[in-house]
Amino acid sequence: MILGFQIGFLDIGFKDVLDILLVTILLSQVYKLMKGSVAIKVFVGFLFLYLIYLVVNALQMELLSTILGQFMGVGVLAAIILFQQEIRKFLLMVGRTGFSDDGTWWKNVRFWSQNGKAQRANITPITEAAKALAGSSTGALIVLSSDSPLKFYAESGDAMDSIVSKRLLLAIFNKYSPLHDGAVIIHKDRIVAARCILPVTERDNIPAQYGLRHRAGLGMSENTQSFIIAVSEETGQISTMQNGVVSHNISSQELRTQINKYLHEPKDIKKEVEKKAAEDGDASEQTQAVPTPEGA
């Protein structure tokens, strides 16, 4: 055993340590790719189903074990079907970066922060831009993410990696700009990408006043832990979405308050959102998640 050591009856060598390190890097890259998308929820559900299979198999519950065993027998094929988009994007990421001379690969595999310090986000450009866009009745869709760059959705648009500024946001959503159609994703005071495609909500009880922009923002809030700002092109009103809940026709000051709570008090704002969803419900219908807009 070369450069090895022993833990109890286990002999651990250099190859074992290297193997664990490579698996850790691989899993971290897969997690970063899936983080912020609905795929992570599918993966958790698939893992939970596998754990149930292990339990029923250990308890010798033959009927249920046989049914789940047939499903697990095609587990690899099912994973390829379920995660085909994520697998494709992962392979594209590996092929695009490679071991480039500019250190792109090294930056991608690192899972520690370069700065190591959290920065307080500057939300003034966002609120001022939303106010100006609402004043000119210019449609806009902005996604704020506090914990993930939402790489899965960012890659559907045009990468920017620019500092957030009011003028830049106004230029992006200008009606004559080639980037105005789609959403802007912002993470840590930087515009990650523009012209991004967001998942549209599948609810069938959406009020007719909500257009495709609001439906996409609502769908994004259902699939991720992001905070979405939508400016209506028809009415010029500002709406926000989080956890499937819409706050309609809010002022710029209310927008600033909500963004601050989302960025700096994520746990509290989630409780408030759930409370608001319960208060806005007329009965036990799912319409509690989408308040009817006033005068839209």
Secondary structure, DSSP 8 states (H G I E B T S, - for coil): -TT-EEETTEEE-HHHHHHHHHHHHHHHHHHHHHTTSTHHHHHHHHHHHHHHHHHHHHTT-HHHHHHHHHHHHTHHHHHHHHTHHHHHHHHHHHHHHTT-TTSHHHHHH--S-SS-S------HHHHHHHHHHHHTT--EEEEEESS---HHHHTTSEEEEEE--HHHHHHHT-TT-TT-SSEEEEETTEEEEEEE-------S---TT--HHHHHHHHHHHHSS-EEEEE-TTT--EEEEETTEEEEEE-HHHHHHHHHHHHH-HHHHHHHHHHHHHHH-SSSSGGGGS---S--
